[in-house]
């Protein structure tokens, strides 16, 4: 249980910036400052637009994977290119998680 009280001075602009960053990460201002001070991981919450983009990338990645499988025997070069594209999309999806 937290019982101690710590204060620090900052400008009005800095305080507003801290509040914005805390809100974007879904944390209280106190928790955000604590995590920043202890260099803990602070993850910004995804917006609705980012979630939609993520879902769209997942769909595209799956579709390109299916296209790759479909062209594997008929056109190996096209299959290789679509496989590469699916791999690149997957890399971007993995970056979303960080």
C-alpha positions, -999 to 999 in steps of 0.1 A, spaced: 0 0 0 14 34 -9 16 58 20 44 82 10 38 115 -8 63 129 -34 61 162 -52 81 177 -80 80 210 -98 73 213 -135 60 239 -159 23 241 -169 32 228 -203 51 198 -189 22 190 -166 -3 190 -195 21 168 -215 24 144 -187 -14 142 -184 -18 136 -221 8 108 -221 -8 92 -190 -42 93 -206 -30 78 -238 -14 50 -219 -45 44 -198 -27 52 -165 -32 78 -138 -7 107 -137 9 92 -105 12 57 -120 26 72 -152 53 92 -133 62 62 -112 67 39 -142 87 66 -160 109 71 -129 116 34 -126 120 29 -163 91 4 -164 74 -3 -197 47 22 -206 25 11 -235 3 36 -253 -33 22 -258 -43 17 -294 -69 40 -309 -100 27 -327 -84 36 -360 -52 17 -351 -73 -14 -341 -91 -13 -374 -58 -10 -393 -45 -40 -373 -75 -61 -381 -72 -51 -418 -35 -61 -418 -44 -95 -402 -70 -100 -430 -45 -90 -457 -18 -113 -443 -41 -143 -443 -53 -135 -478 -18 -133 -492 -9 -165 -475 -39 -182 -492 -29 -167 -526 6 -180 -521 -7 -215 -515 -29 -213 -545 -1 -203 -569 26 -224 -555 25 -251 -583 14 -229 -612 36 -199 -608 64 -204 -582 77 -168 -588 44 -152 -580 40 -175 -550 74 -164 -537 65 -127 -541 31 -131 -523 48 -151 -496 73 -123 -491 45 -97 -489 27 -118 -464 59 -121 -444 64 -83 -444 28 -77 -433 34 -102 -404 65 -82 -394 44 -51 -392 18 -69 -371 44 -81 -347 56 -44 -344 21 -35 -333 25 -56 -302 56 -37 -290 
